[in-house]
């Protein structure tokens, strides 16, 4: 009897151990536990130790980490009937573990199909040029549509990236030629602008140089005239301050006339008003040994000495 009792209690302890092990669960960090009792949702357990009802309760672990889904290139057609291949990368995480289990059968496959279908619709409304230059706008529209549709699945799309947009070969070659022509055009425009600016600067430099030269000549002429004026003023002041009478002036005048008479011409034209001074000049001329014949026509011929 004692052996049977020992076996009985051993079986009881074994079942108790199984019940304890089946009722105690551990939820790791970064996961959530969806607790079910007899197939019905009960609660969502956070990370840590979780106690379940033995034999009638179960738990599913759901990852709360951000997940990355990478899609293969898909053929789409733009609004200008150009076929392109486009692929995308999707970042998302689960915000409601129970919805991700009960609202959709396979949220990864559903999200992939929804993403590519939405992407076809967006690209179909845009031209090829818009597709190539508006990736941020495509990403924003795609993320908005996915957020609205995946909310009931308990998912949150955090980021969408269009990796490549590959047009057909002939279109790509034409685009490369167009870009090369645009670069050549910009280079020619820049070269012409440079030549234009150089010519303008050269003309401005020559203009400024001419203006500066003219200003210098003007200042030099002004200074020269001021110097001559000052010299004449000083000379007149000296003459006025000295004791020079009319006879001295007449002698200087005749000396100047004598120098003029030494030229090739033997006729001298005197100013009209010099006739009034002849009375003074005659006496001085005799003193110097010079005889002048003066006529009313204002011509003076030097006399021939014996």
PyMOL commands that set and color helices and strands:
alter all, ss='L'
color gray80, all
select helices_A, chain A and resi 2-23+97-102+107-124+128-133+135-153+169-241+246-261+272-288
alter helices_A, ss='H'
color red, helices_A
select strands_A, chain A and resi 24-27+31-37+40-45+48-51+57-63+67-70+74-77+83-94+155-167+268-269+292-294+299-302
alter strands_A, ss='S'
color yellow, strands_A
deselect
rebuild
show_as cartoon
